[in-house]
Amino acid sequence: MKKIFVVFLVVVLAGCSSTSTVPVKTIDGTYHIETSGLIDFNPHKTAINAANEHCASMSLETVLVKSEMVDYAMFTDYLCE
């Protein structure tokens, strides 16, 4: 029973720390990244790093358009120029 509880706890905590740093291109030409989770202590830094990596992969610079924290989620919009 104790092992089942430990496995359950690990699964729950892993779900709380989920982060989606896959950029999604929006209709207005910007990219959007959402980072969230109770364990990510700096979701803004995580989002900016993901945006920088994405633009750098295309040999472009990141231009931050909007970054907003709502509850435990960071919503970041940016351009690659």
N, C-alpha and C positions, 0 to 999 in steps of 0.2 A: 504494500500500500504506500509506503514511504517513497519507493522508486517511482510510482505512478505520479505522485504529487510533484516530485522534483522534475520529471519530464514535462508535466503540465505547466509548471512555473517557467521552465525554460522556453517553452513554446509561446506562452503569453508574453514574456519579456521580449522575445525576438519579434513578435508582432508589433509591440510598442515602439521598437526602434527602427521600423521600416522607413526607408527613405527612397523616394523616387527622384533620381537625378537624371532621368532621360529627358532630353529637351524635346518639346513639342512645338512645331511651327504653327503659329496662330494665323488667323485670316489677314491680319494687318502687317504680316511680314516679320514680326518679332518672334522670339523664341520664349517659351514659358517652362520654368522648372519649379516643381513643388518639393520642398523638403519638410519632413515632419518626423515626429517621434519624441517620446519623453526622454529617451536616453541621449539623443543628439544635443549636446549642451550648446552648440553654436551652429544652428541651422542656416544662419545668414552666410557664414564662412563656407559651409558645405555647398550652398547654392552658388556662391560666387566662384568657388574653385571649379565646380562642374561647368559653369558657363565659360570660364576661361579655358578649360580643357577643350570644350566643344569648339569654340572659335579658333583656338590655336591649331586644332586638327585640320582646319581649312586655311591656315596661315592668315587669319584675320584677328582683329582686336575686338575685345568685348566692350560694348557701350551699354551701361545699365540704364534701363528705361524706368523701371518701377520695382520696388522691393517692399513687401508688406508682410508683417507678422500678424496672423489671426490665430488666437488660442495657441496651439502648439505647432502650427504650420507656417512655413515661410513660403510666400508666393513671389517669384522673381521673374520679371520680364526683361529681356535684353535683345540687343542687335549684335550682329557680327559684321564689322565694317573693315 
